[in-house]
Amino acid sequence: MLQPISKTLELKSIQYRRKILTIIKQANSGHTGGSLSAVDILNVLYNHVMNVSPENFQDTNRDRFIQSKGHSVEALYVVLADKGFYPEAALDTLNQYGSHFIGHPTRKVNGIEQNTGALGHGLPIAVGTALAAKKDGRSYRVFTLLGDGELEEGSNWEASMSAAHYGLDNLVVIVDYNGLQITGRVETVTGITNLREKFTAFGYAVREVNGNSIPELIAVFAQLPFEAGKPNLVLAHTTKGKGISFIENQVDWHHHVPTDAEFATAMAELDTAQAAWGASNGTW
Amino acid sequence: MEPGKANLEVFAATLLRLAQADPDILVVTSDSRGSGKLTPFAKALPEQIVEIGIAEQNLVGVSAGLASAGKKVFAVSPACFLTARGLEQIKNDVAYSDNPVKVVGISAGVSYGALGTTHHSLHDLAVLQAINNIDIVVPADNFETQMVIETAVSHPRPLYIRFGKAAMPHLHAPDVHFEIGKAITLATGDDVTFIAIGETVPRAVQASHLLAAQGIAAGVMSMHTLKPLDETAVLHAARHSQAIITVEEHSVYGGLGSTVAALLMQNRLSLPFKIVGIPDEYTVTGSQNEIFAHYGITGEGLADTAQQLLAAPVKVGM
């Protein structure tokens, strides 16, 4: 038997996927594949792991989340709305003239810590924030989500040197390892492979999980910190486009917007997934 | 002008004094503590210096993270690397995310002399001016330096501070009023006004002395803040002078001169005007002094420029 929390989160992920596709369809733009890839990680972090909420967002001791792969912002917007940072209706303005809800995270949206979007920026900022916590003797943790294609940016490896050098075991780096970037398979674009070995060599305590498995994500984050004095790295093996059969593992869906027919099929697949959990639509 | 120290030394000493009283002040360096004169700081306050190694992108990103958590961060690195390699981090992590880092470019302009173009920063003012939400200050002498650092600690916005490394003469009395965004007038004269920035300012003062001996009254302004520009001071000078000459240790494109020119044009002020800086060419090899002399950034060179500008007939239309 799964824990009740696990079932709650499974149902949330289904609803988040509905909402992600809905707002992308409505805006007629968005990063579909990456948002579906990352949403289970965000779900577990925000609903089970991190001490952050609208109530404590100004509190120095809150946990921090910095989404370095900023293009998957639709997933983040949907999760933050569910957490109560703003009304869900605000997402109707996604990418519209004058909206704060733009195609990459900005601090004009309540709940977002840093403006990101250019790749390779989140980890250095997270390192600085985690270092400040150490210097101040505070216990908050700093989580950052990176893409695997993003690891081609050298600034990640610069920041990794500092993370290990300063022993930042309050830093949690999660790689959304879906294997695809806009041009094609990451390993054929630049051959960035052996990530476990690379991160281990850079001084991280590394764990590998299925990044679309709620129970596995719950289990791995329960082990934080993995090793005292070492930064934590979760290599989260994910499927780009996860949850919708015809979007999964398709390079073309990096920022493709579903047609009316595709949208209907996707919603039907999510209904089926929800039915398998024995819950009726919208009761999560 | 009384001789003083290198502004860098005053920067480091001021920062050490302030940091001893405020543990939230941090210095972040990229293997640059020696060139930043920060070795005494590192010895006195080892917990308040963060070494990043030779990695300028990370230097700026980490500084942004520290500042977001409430630290008063001075990110110190040679201007040439900091504002080129770290530019996207300055643009996004500092300015756009509004993390109030004090970005300190040292050994700026042609301070590194014969080390060559890789080590010169003649682009930094141009690129940073085009980025929203970062103020830009280039102090001229030791007093301006001390006061900009004292001000910077509690400056609520991102700030770029640019230093050379030459010993600078004192331009001001110790009690000079310094305020970010307010030019300091060093001399007034209605024939020509030099609007100068950073280590070129004493050369403009020398030029004003040479011109005075020839009966030409030259004003001199230390425009230590490039952004936000003291528009009132520029417009006042333009309305009370026959000619304006801007002087900067920077490309003639995109720095002080271009900015002043745009301001004058948009206020319908047309008068003899010259931008003195480093021209758009492979910079001549030499020390900072030799490079300055080559491009006319000396008392004599600037006085000559003023005389030519005042002597030339004013053309109207074609």
Interface residues (C-beta under 8 A of the other chain):
Chain A: T60 R107 E113 Q114 N115 T116 G117 A118 G120 H121 L123 P124 I125 A126 V127 G128 T129 A130 L131 A132 A133 K135 D136 V142 G154 S155 E158 A159 M161 S162
Chain B: L26 E47 V50 I52 G53 A55 Q57 N58 V60 G61 V62 S63 A64 G65 L66 A67 S68 A69 G70 K71 E88 Q89 N92 D93 Y96 S97 D98 N99
